[in-house]
Amino acid sequence: MKRLLISLLLVSLLISAPEKVEKEVGRYQLSTTTAISKKGSVYVVETVIDTKTGKIVKRKKISLSKYRLPYKDNFGRSVTSD
């Protein structure tokens, strides 16, 4: 009788155990658009948005002539793919 109660208790604990929560994927969104200055220069504006809070994390303005891969980011690292 004790074995039956212990086994039922163990089975119920295993079944009711919380599932593992995976880390969040895709929290940030990259948005690109073009902007034209008053002088006629064309720029590409990259904006990184935190989709959970809705706040802008980073905004970067790059001249269209320099918007090619590979390019150097703000930390001097070479970016070779999107």
C-alpha positions as CSV (number, residue, x, y, z in Angstrom):
1,M,0.0,0.0,0.0
2,K,2.8,2.4,0.8
3,R,4.5,1.6,-2.5
4,L,1.3,2.5,-4.4
5,L,0.9,5.8,-2.6
6,I,4.5,6.7,-3.1
7,S,4.5,5.8,-6.7
8,L,1.2,7.8,-7.3
9,L,2.8,10.8,-5.5
10,L,5.9,10.6,-7.6
11,V,3.9,10.3,-10.9
12,S,1.7,13.2,-10.0
13,L,4.8,15.4,-9.2
14,L,6.4,14.4,-12.5
15,I,3.3,15.2,-14.5
16,S,2.7,18.6,-12.8
17,A,6.3,19.8,-13.1
18,P,6.6,23.1,-15.0
19,E,7.8,22.9,-18.5
20,K,11.2,24.5,-19.4
21,V,10.8,28.0,-20.7
22,E,13.0,28.6,-23.7
23,K,14.8,31.9,-24.2
24,E,13.1,34.5,-26.2
25,V,13.9,34.5,-29.9
26,G,13.3,37.5,-32.1
27,R,13.0,40.2,-29.5
28,Y,14.6,42.9,-31.7
29,Q,13.5,44.1,-35.1
30,L,15.6,46.0,-37.7
31,S,13.9,48.6,-39.8
32,T,15.5,50.4,-42.7
33,T,14.3,53.4,-44.6
34,T,15.8,56.1,-46.8
35,A,16.1,59.8,-46.1
36,I,17.0,62.7,-48.3
37,S,18.7,65.8,-46.9
38,K,18.0,69.4,-48.0
39,K,21.2,69.3,-50.0
40,G,20.0,66.2,-51.9
41,S,22.2,63.6,-50.2
42,V,20.5,60.2,-49.8
43,Y,21.0,58.3,-46.6
44,V,19.9,54.8,-45.3
45,V,18.5,54.9,-41.8
46,E,18.7,51.7,-39.8
47,T,16.6,51.5,-36.6
48,V,16.7,48.6,-34.1
49,I,13.4,48.4,-32.1
50,D,12.9,46.3,-28.9
51,T,9.6,44.6,-29.8
52,K,8.8,43.8,-26.1
53,T,9.0,47.4,-24.9
54,G,8.5,49.3,-28.2
55,K,11.5,51.5,-27.5
56,I,14.2,52.4,-30.0
57,V,17.5,50.7,-29.1
58,K,19.7,52.1,-31.8
59,R,19.4,54.4,-34.8
60,K,22.1,54.7,-37.4
61,K,22.4,57.0,-40.5
62,I,24.6,55.8,-43.3
63,S,25.3,57.5,-46.6
64,L,23.9,55.5,-49.5
65,S,27.3,55.4,-51.3
66,K,28.8,53.7,-48.2
67,Y,25.9,51.3,-47.6
68,R,27.6,48.1,-48.8
69,L,28.9,44.9,-47.3
70,P,31.3,44.5,-45.7
71,Y,31.3,47.7,-43.6
72,K,32.6,48.6,-40.2
73,D,30.2,49.0,-37.3
74,N,30.5,51.5,-34.4
75,F,33.0,49.2,-32.6
76,G,35.3,48.8,-35.6
77,R,34.2,45.2,-36.3
78,S,33.8,44.2,-39.9
79,V,30.2,43.2,-40.9
80,T,30.2,40.7,-43.8
81,S,26.6,39.5,-43.8
82,D,23.1,40.9,-43.1
